[in-house]
Amino acid sequence: MASVLLPTREWTDSCAALASQLGPGDELLVLCDRPTDPVARDPPDPADAPDGSIEVVPTGDPEACSGKAHALAVGLDRARDDLVVLTDDDVERDPDWFSRLVGLAREHGAASATPVFVGEGLSWLLVEPVMTALGSALICRYGGAWGGGVAFERDRLDEARYRRDLERTVSDDALLWDALGDVHTTPSFVNVVRVPGDAASVRERFTRFVLTYRYWLPRATLALWALVAGFVALALVAPFVAAGVATAGAAYAYRYLGLRRRTWLLAFPSVLFLPVFLASAWLVPSFTWGGRKYRWRGRFDVAVSDA
């Protein structure tokens, strides 16, 4: 049996696919903001989860954290089972997604799928190779938790501390990674997440990505800045060599994750534009997410306002 925590305001196809995979005794807590949210006004039919139970839980507005982090803190307090699954409402799921994730968590104590974000539009295409190589591939290689698809035994972490810290940060998955330590990941369990490709949406997503690195992986962030500076210098001196290195690295990351897209060919311009994206997130640490505006000024320093 498992308790599944699903923050969402709307019942999506991804939610329905998850509900249909629940087994006897599992529970699905659908965590929305308010009773006026679509999923609360028109709750899912219990028949969508014939072997499990669905409960819609309005969690209220966050005060000093992301809406998702607050929802998870409330959901954890209500969850009844010893195994917890955290997931999102935009994940593409195979028919055995739930059983596989739960099985890996029971075997290893904690397990996570690896996200691969894909989209269209020039703004996204310039970001995707970097996000895949420096985000998804590294998360998979080093056992990082991803809040869109992670399961763990509750005795693996200090739950009271985790819930307290959720209420004062943005990145629930970085916090979970820190709380759980190593999480089992494998390139054979990759989740595709389709994202908007317009410039504004890309900027918001990439800013969250960069700030998560900045506040939770400061040494890795310094290494990233050094890597980017070295690459730009190489591009100025030997552009064809730099292009070859970037393209080969992205091609390897895509192959490692089983991502069948040709966007790895844009790795060279993707890396060249990276200093601009990094500087933008560093200088303006604010973004809009889920209808709210956040100014993230430190690991546990978050200001929230309506978008």
JOLINCOR-V71541 format. One record per residue. RES is the residue in three letters. SS is DSSP state (h for helix, s for strand, l for the rest). PHI is phi in radians with two decimals (* if undefined). BURIAL is I if it has 24 or more other ideal C-beta (glycine too) atoms within 12 Angstrom, else O. Layout:
res: [RES/RES]
ss: [SS/SS]
phi: [PHI/PHI]
burial: [BURIAL/BURIAL]
This chain:
res: [MET/ALA/SER/VAL/LEU/LEU/PRO/THR/ARG/GLU/TRP/THR/ASP/SER/CYS/ALA/ALA/LEU/ALA/SER/GLN/LEU/GLY/PRO/GLY/ASP/GLU/LEU/LEU/VAL/LEU/CYS/ASP/ARG/PRO/THR/ASP/PRO/VAL/ALA/ARG/ASP/PRO/PRO/ASP/PRO/ALA/ASP/ALA/PRO/ASP/GLY/SER/ILE/GLU/VAL/VAL/PRO/THR/GLY/ASP/PRO/GLU/ALA/CYS/SER/GLY/LYS/ALA/HIS/ALA/LEU/ALA/VAL/GLY/LEU/ASP/ARG/ALA/ARG/ASP/ASP/LEU/VAL/VAL/LEU/THR/ASP/ASP/ASP/VAL/GLU/ARG/ASP/PRO/ASP/TRP/PHE/SER/ARG/LEU/VAL/GLY/LEU/ALA/ARG/GLU/HIS/GLY/ALA/ALA/SER/ALA/THR/PRO/VAL/PHE/VAL/GLY/GLU/GLY/LEU/SER/TRP/LEU/LEU/VAL/GLU/PRO/VAL/MET/THR/ALA/LEU/GLY/SER/ALA/LEU/ILE/CYS/ARG/TYR/GLY/GLY/ALA/TRP/GLY/GLY/GLY/VAL/ALA/PHE/GLU/ARG/ASP/ARG/LEU/ASP/GLU/ALA/ARG/TYR/ARG/ARG/ASP/LEU/GLU/ARG/THR/VAL/SER/ASP/ASP/ALA/LEU/LEU/TRP/ASP/ALA/LEU/GLY/ASP/VAL/HIS/THR/THR/PRO/SER/PHE/VAL/ASN/VAL/VAL/ARG/VAL/PRO/GLY/ASP/ALA/ALA/SER/VAL/ARG/GLU/ARG/PHE/THR/ARG/PHE/VAL/LEU/THR/TYR/ARG/TYR/TRP/LEU/PRO/ARG/ALA/THR/LEU/ALA/LEU/TRP/ALA/LEU/VAL/ALA/GLY/PHE/VAL/ALA/LEU/ALA/LEU/VAL/ALA/PRO/PHE/VAL/ALA/ALA/GLY/VAL/ALA/THR/ALA/GLY/ALA/ALA/TYR/ALA/TYR/ARG/TYR/LEU/GLY/LEU/ARG/ARG/ARG/THR/TRP/LEU/LEU/ALA/PHE/PRO/SER/VAL/LEU/PHE/LEU/PRO/VAL/PHE/LEU/ALA/SER/ALA/TRP/LEU/VAL/PRO/SER/PHE/THR/TRP/GLY/GLY/ARG/LYS/TYR/ARG/TRP/ARG/GLY/ARG/PHE/ASP/VAL/ALA/VAL/SER/ASP/ALA]
ss: [l/l/s/s/s/s/s/l/l/l/l/l/h/h/h/h/h/h/h/l/l/l/l/l/l/s/s/s/s/s/s/s/l/l/l/l/l/h/h/h/h/l/l/l/l/h/h/h/h/l/l/s/s/s/s/s/s/s/l/l/l/l/l/l/l/l/h/h/h/h/h/h/h/h/h/h/h/h/l/l/l/l/s/s/s/s/s/l/l/l/s/l/l/l/l/l/h/h/h/h/h/h/h/h/h/h/h/h/l/s/s/s/l/s/s/s/s/s/l/l/l/h/h/h/h/h/h/h/h/h/h/h/h/h/h/h/h/h/h/h/h/l/l/l/l/l/l/l/s/s/s/s/s/h/h/h/l/l/h/h/h/h/h/h/h/h/l/l/l/l/l/h/h/h/h/h/h/h/h/h/l/l/l/s/l/l/l/l/l/s/s/s/s/s/l/l/l/l/h/h/h/h/h/h/h/h/h/h/h/h/h/h/h/h/h/h/l/h/h/h/h/h/h/h/h/h/h/h/h/h/h/h/h/h/h/h/h/l/h/h/h/h/h/h/h/h/h/h/h/h/h/h/h/h/h/h/h/l/l/l/l/h/h/h/h/h/h/h/h/h/h/h/h/h/h/h/h/h/h/h/h/h/h/l/l/s/s/s/s/l/l/s/s/s/s/s/s/s/l/l/s/s/s/s/s/s/l]
phi: [*/-2.52/-1.78/-1.85/-1.85/-2.22/-1.28/-2.93/-1.78/-2.32/-1.50/-1.73/-1.05/-1.11/-1.11/-1.11/-1.10/-1.15/-1.03/-1.20/-1.69/-1.14/-1.90/-1.00/1.54/-1.25/-2.24/-2.09/-1.69/-1.57/-1.81/-1.86/-1.45/-2.35/-1.10/-1.56/-1.12/-0.91/-1.22/-1.50/-1.20/-2.26/-1.14/-1.10/-1.23/-0.96/-1.16/-1.17/-2.29/-1.05/-1.89/-2.41/-2.06/-2.08/-2.32/-1.59/-2.17/-1.21/-1.83/1.49/-1.53/-1.30/-1.88/-2.53/-2.74/-1.26/-1.04/-1.17/-1.06/-1.10/-1.05/-1.18/-1.07/-1.15/-1.10/-1.10/-1.17/-1.68/-1.11/-1.85/-1.66/-1.42/-1.91/-2.04/-2.06/-1.92/-2.70/-2.01/-1.68/-2.18/-1.54/-1.41/-2.08/-1.26/-1.02/-1.85/-0.98/-1.17/-1.13/-1.21/-1.10/-1.14/-1.07/-1.15/-1.18/-1.19/-1.33/-1.96/1.61/-2.75/-2.57/-2.49/-1.32/-1.94/-1.44/-2.22/-1.62/-2.26/-2.86/-2.14/1.65/-1.04/-1.03/-1.24/-1.07/-1.35/-1.76/-0.97/-1.04/-1.19/-1.06/-1.25/-1.32/-1.66/-1.94/-1.04/-1.12/-1.23/-1.04/-1.16/-1.15/-1.90/1.20/-1.59/-1.41/-2.11/-1.14/-1.43/-2.99/-2.43/-2.37/-2.72/-1.32/-1.11/-1.35/-1.37/-2.44/-1.40/-1.17/-1.09/-1.18/-1.09/-1.11/-1.11/-1.25/-1.02/-1.34/-2.48/-2.55/-1.87/-1.53/-1.14/-1.32/-1.11/-1.10/-1.19/-1.00/-1.16/-1.34/-1.56/1.36/-1.13/-2.14/-1.23/-2.33/-2.64/-1.16/-1.48/-2.18/-2.00/-1.91/-1.47/-2.21/-1.54/-2.19/-1.10/-1.90/-1.29/-1.03/-1.12/-1.13/-1.13/-1.08/-1.10/-1.13/-1.21/-1.09/-1.04/-1.06/-1.16/-1.18/-1.07/-1.06/-1.05/-1.57/-1.88/-2.30/-1.08/-1.18/-1.12/-1.16/-1.09/-1.11/-1.14/-1.06/-1.12/-1.10/-1.13/-1.07/-1.12/-1.19/-1.08/-1.09/-1.10/-1.12/-1.26/-1.53/-2.45/-1.06/-1.23/-1.16/-1.08/-1.10/-1.15/-1.13/-1.12/-1.19/-1.14/-1.12/-1.17/-1.06/-1.14/-1.08/-1.09/-1.17/-1.02/-1.57/1.27/-1.51/-1.68/-2.40/-1.61/-1.19/-1.07/-1.16/-1.65/-1.07/-1.10/-1.10/-1.07/-1.26/-1.12/-1.42/-1.01/-1.03/-1.15/-1.12/-1.10/-1.12/-1.06/-1.19/-1.22/-1.44/-2.21/-1.39/-2.30/-2.84/-1.86/-2.65/1.07/1.46/-2.19/-1.83/-2.10/-2.04/-1.78/-1.89/-3.07/-0.89/-2.13/-2.42/-2.25/-1.90/-2.08/-2.60/-1.19/-1.25]
burial: [O/I/I/I/I/I/I/I/I/I/I/I/O/I/I/I/I/I/I/I/I/I/I/O/O/I/I/I/I/I/I/I/I/O/O/O/I/O/I/O/O/O/I/I/O/O/O/I/I/O/O/I/I/I/I/I/I/I/I/O/O/I/O/I/I/I/I/I/I/I/I/I/I/I/I/I/I/I/I/O/I/O/I/I/I/I/I/I/I/I/I/I/I/O/O/O/I/I/I/I/I/I/O/I/I/O/O/I/I/I/I/I/I/I/I/I/I/I/I/O/O/O/I/I/I/I/I/I/I/I/I/I/I/I/I/I/I/I/I/I/O/O/I/I/I/I/I/I/I/I/I/I/I/I/O/I/I/O/I/O/O/I/I/O/I/I/I/I/I/I/I/I/I/I/I/I/I/I/I/I/O/O/I/I/I/O/I/O/I/I/I/I/I/I/I/O/O/O/O/O/I/I/I/I/I/I/I/I/I/I/I/I/I/I/I/I/I/O/O/I/O/O/O/I/O/O/I/I/O/O/I/I/O/O/I/O/O/O/O/O/O/I/O/O/O/I/I/O/I/I/I/O/I/I/O/I/I/O/I/O/I/O/I/I/O/I/I/I/I/I/I/I/I/I/I/O/I/I/O/I/I/I/O/O/I/I/I/O/I/I/O/I/I/I/O/I/O/O/I/O/O/I/O/I/O/O/O]
